């Protein structure tokens, strides 16, 4: 099984849609997606993800399922230094880097700072959402984190969503704390992240990242890569 996550195009956050550039990116993306063999397509309920998907769905002649838990993981916590509210991944390196608890896959969402935004409850909602969906497709998570393969398949499941939620799910499936991905990795608008189920032991599966934030469709089309959500220049060589 392959899980293919696509970040929305260059965003107009005020309108919860796409910028003019974002629509160009979505059109280029649709040329790539339309050649895929896809079992099912799932969407975030947010407008920027729905708009990005719309062009691909039109070319595919397909419909998609909107999942509420696939919305951006965009909750507020209280900054321990200032007392002000901020998004739960918006830390400066001097705060995040030395905090071992925020790098712990089993403890990050239980930390005092995350508890100020009830992040544990939101996190478990997403975990249940992805596990229920995988179970529908024949992969059932065991208490040890390995997936029992009830029905092997080579299906491609596509998710149009966001950087934050994709990082969260990727961390959950691979055993990496979400803040480590939020802080240490980047997905450009319309970039593609692929997780595949490896089944080296019959009946058991674990998910492994095949690619993360791939935007070759943009560079091949001569479209500049958006740095939305990044804080330095992009390398496009």
C-alpha positions, 0 to 999 in steps of 0.5 A, spaced: 500 500 500 502 507 498 499 513 502 500 519 497 500 526 501 499 532 497 500 539 500 495 544 497 498 549 492 501 556 494 495 559 499 491 565 500 490 564 507 485 570 508 480 567 503 482 559 505 484 558 497 489 559 493 493 565 490 494 566 482 501 562 483 497 556 487 492 555 481 498 554 476 501 549 481 495 546 482 494 545 474 501 543 473 500 538 479 494 535 476 498 533 470 502 529 474 496 526 478 492 524 472 497 519 470 496 515 477 493 509 478 489 511 484 484 507 489 481 512 493 482 520 494 481 523 501 481 531 502 481 536 508 475 540 509 479 546 508 478 550 502 485 551 499 486 543 499 479 542 496 481 547 491 488 544 489 484 537 488 479 540 484 483 540 478 486 533 479 479 530 480 476 534 474 482 530 469 481 524 473 473 524 472 473 522 480 470 524 486 473 524 493 471 523 500 472 529 505 475 527 512 474 532 518 480 529 521 484 531 515 484 538 516 490 542 518 493 541 525 492 548 527 491 549 534 493 554 539 498 553 545 500 558 550 508 560 549 511 558 556 516 565 555 511 570 553 504 567 555 501 569 548 498 564 544 501 561 538 500 555 533 503 548 536 509 548 531 511 555 531 517 555 536 524 558 535 530 553 535 533 556 542 526 553 545 525 547 541 532 544 540 534 542 547 527 540 549 528 532 549 521 531 551 518 534 545 523 530 541 519 524 544 514 520 540 510 518 546 511 524 550 511 530 546 503 531 546 503 530 553 508 536 555 505 542 559 506 546 553 502 542 549 497 541 554 495 548 554 492 547 547 489 540 549 493 537 543 493 530 546 486 529 544 487 532 537 492 528 536 489 522 538 483 524 534 487 524 528 491 517 530 484 514 530 482 517 523 488 514 520 488 507 523 480 506 522 482 508 514 487 503 514 483 498 517 478 499 512 483 497 507 486 491 510 491 494 515 490 494 522 495 497 527 497 493 533 499 495 540 506 495 538 505 500 532 506 494 527 500 493 522 497 486 521 495 485 514 488 482 514 488 483 506 494 485 502 494 490 497 498 495 492 493 500 493 495 507 492 491 512 497 491 519 495 490 525 500 490 532 499 491 536 505 497 540 509 504 540 511 502 540 519 497 534 518 502 530 513 507 531 518 503 529 524 501 522 520 508 521 518 511 521 525 505 517 527 506 511 522 514 511 522 515 513 530 518 520 530 515 525 534 511 530 530 515 536 532 521 534 530 518 533 523 514 540 524 521 543 526 526 540 521 523 538 515 519 542 509 514 541 504 513 546 499 506 547 496 503 542 492 509 537 494 508 530 494 510 525 500 509 518 499 509 512 505 509 505 503 508 499 507 513 494 507 511 487 509 518 483 510 515 478 514 508 475 511 502 478 515 506 484 518 507 491 515 510 498 517 510 504 513 516 507 511 517 514 507 519 513 500 519 521 498 518 527 502 516 534 499 517 532 492 516 538 487 519 535 481 513 537 477 514 544 478 521 544 476 520 540 470 514 545 468 519 551 470 514 554 475 518 557 481 517 553 488 513 557 493 517 557 500 510 558 503 511 556 511 519 556 510 524 562 512 530 561 507 531 561 500 529 554 496 534 550 492 531 548 486 538 545 482 
